[in-house]
Amino acid sequence: MSTTGATADPLATLGSLPGVPESVEAVRKAVDRVYGHRIMRRRSNEITSEAALRGARGSAALSGADWALEEVRRRTDFSGDGEARVVGGALRLTAEAGQLLSIWRQSPLRVLARLHLVAAASNDDTVGRPRQESEPVDEPLIELPAPSAAEVHGRLEGLSELIIAGGSAPALVTAAVVHGELLALRPFTSHNGLVARAAERIVLVGSGLDPKSVCPAEVGHAELGRAAYLAALEGYVSGTPEGMAAWIAHCGKAIELGARESTAVCEALQRGAA
């Protein structure tokens, strides 16, 4: 999206697109159901930990490592093949994201660089900084043309300015734009999908919509499927009001499904089955 223009709060404008207010309200109701569950009053730390694990599994699945939850739960070594490293990166990002909330609103670009370092876990000199013009992007599951390094730099600066400025846009809208913009730009040479979804989580938690991080949108994105994810992303990249609204609605549905997942975990704990 274009992050410049005469509108003082462009994200708030997106919040009024057809269908978006309904998505915002549906997300709020889904989140409230989880937070209103009696188990959350006594065992919220357990719900948070389980949501983190399931969210990491979902994010890894969207990046090509679709492992069963129990496999992710039991494994301790993620240094093997490419899929193992993707799962390991998703788990590390989930753990790291919560440590970066206080920095995000002041220096989002610093946070994104840190997320990439954590995801890549490499000493390569391309890690932790936006890619340069001559550097390719290793993001095989996203086949959209990658913007130039110059465009990446300008749009990252614009995104950073929007986040620092804040505004009145609902958390869903801001999270969806951060997520979509990072996927569209693919600012790093690798692991952009993992980073984009971790950034979405930071927005949802830091905004106060999901302060305990118990509504993993990554679960919902994975459940909706990679094809639907990429189709919705194409809508975002198109920049049309219809495409933007469709992407925001897709992200909203993902959060609803993540909330439903944690509600089910609460129910299982209440029954003593988990």
Rosetta blueprint (number, residue, H / E / L):
1 M L
2 S L
3 T L
4 T L
5 G L
6 A L
7 T L
8 A L
9 D L
10 P H
11 L H
12 A H
13 T H
14 L H
15 G L
16 S L
17 L L
18 P L
19 G L
20 V H
21 P H
22 E H
23 S H
24 V H
25 E H
26 A H
27 V H
28 R H
29 K H
30 A H
31 V H
32 D H
33 R H
34 V H
35 Y H
36 G L
37 H L
38 R H
39 I H
40 M H
41 R H
42 R H
43 R H
44 S H
45 N H
46 E H
47 I H
48 T H
49 S H
50 E H
51 A H
52 A H
53 L H
54 R H
55 G H
56 A H
57 R H
58 G H
59 S H
60 A H
61 A H
62 L H
63 S L
64 G L
65 A L
66 D L
67 W L
68 A L
69 L H
70 E H
71 E H
72 V H
73 R H
74 R H
75 R L
76 T L
77 D L
78 F L
79 S L
80 G L
81 D L
82 G H
83 E H
84 A H
85 R H
86 V H
87 V H
88 G H
89 G H
90 A H
91 L H
92 R H
93 L H
94 T H
95 A H
96 E H
97 A H
98 G L
99 Q L
100 L L
101 L H
102 S H
103 I H
104 W H
105 R L
106 Q L
107 S L
108 P H
109 L H
110 R H
111 V H
112 L H
113 A H
114 R H
115 L H
116 H H
117 L H
118 V H
119 A H
120 A H
121 A L
122 S L
123 N L
124 D L
125 D L
126 T L
127 V L
128 G L
129 R L
130 P L
131 R L
132 Q L
133 E L
134 S L
135 E L
136 P L
137 V L
138 D E
139 E L
140 P L
141 L L
142 I L
143 E L
144 L L
145 P L
146 A L
147 P L
148 S L
149 A H
150 A H
151 E H
152 V H
153 H H
154 G H
155 R H
156 L H
157 E H
158 G H
159 L H
160 S H
161 E H
162 L H
163 I H
164 I H
165 A H
166 G L
167 G L
168 S L
169 A L
170 P L
171 A H
172 L H
173 V H
174 T H
175 A H
176 A H
177 V H
178 V H
179 H H
180 G H
181 E H
182 L H
183 L H
184 A H
185 L H
186 R L
187 P L
188 F L
189 T L
190 S E
191 H L
192 N H
193 G H
194 L H
195 V H
196 A H
197 R H
198 A H
199 A H
200 E H
201 R H
202 I H
203 V H
204 L H
205 V H
206 G H
207 S L
208 G L
209 L L
210 D L
211 P L
212 K L
213 S L
214 V L
215 C L
216 P L
217 A H
218 E H
219 V H
220 G H
221 H H
222 A H
223 E H
224 L H
225 G L
226 R H
227 A H
228 A H
229 Y H
230 L H
231 A H
232 A H
233 L H
234 E H
235 G H
236 Y H
237 V H
238 S H
239 G L
240 T L
241 P H
242 E H
243 G H
244 M H
245 A H
246 A H
247 W H
248 I H
249 A H
250 H H
251 C H
252 G H
253 K H
254 A H
255 I H
256 E H
257 L H
258 G H
259 A H
260 R H
261 E H
262 S H
263 T H
264 A H
265 V H
266 C H
267 E H
268 A H
269 L H
270 Q H
271 R H
272 G L
273 A L
274 A L
